[in-house]
């Protein structure tokens, strides 16, 4: 999962000079290993997401480990559900209610999950701007789940979430995933889908569940087409 400066620059579609400038400013999560800088893929994706930076579709085009298919965003949303009128006045209270609403196996320790999510928020807010936050754990944890889950929650009242743009948060996407690969894929796919105008409109108006899922499905389909490899050129022989 370690990335070089060159790989990180390509992933973020910026120059290596820009990466070094961010390192000097201590604004990008980086590690110095044997006189060279290294980056954690999950941390870079989270960092880019929180700053609304474009991320290369290369991440989504990587072959899945062990030949398993990457998870579908809309399937994860169907598993997690769309929840309206989440009450609470701060991060802990709204996350506590959302965790209780998550469709998880009975053996999952929800109090432990809440503590993990709050610990992640203590490190840096997962707000991504324009009233949206994506609470998740820094690294996926074993919660006895066999498939990724994303719960979409609409808050009864917007709350201060420490967003960089200063906007209060009223929409939460809570990601619970059993593997790092699924976590990265869902996070990057969600980032892409949230740029879609129709999806954003349905979220801002708190549209019915089926409308939201249909628009997410369409936006995710466009991403899949975009990420398909170009057909090989035919030989002139």
Secondary structure, DSSP 8 states (H G I E B T S, - for coil): -EE-HHHHHHHHTS-HHHHHHHHHTT-S--EEETTEEEEEHHHHHHHHHHTT----THHHHS--GGG-----HHHHHHHH-EEEEE--SSHHHHHHHHHHHS---TTS-HHHHHHHHHHHHHHS--EEETTEE----SS----S-SS-EEEEEEEEEEE----TT---EEEEEEEE-SSHHHHHHHHHHHHHHTT-HHHHHHHHTT--HHHHHHHHHHHHHHHHHHHS---------
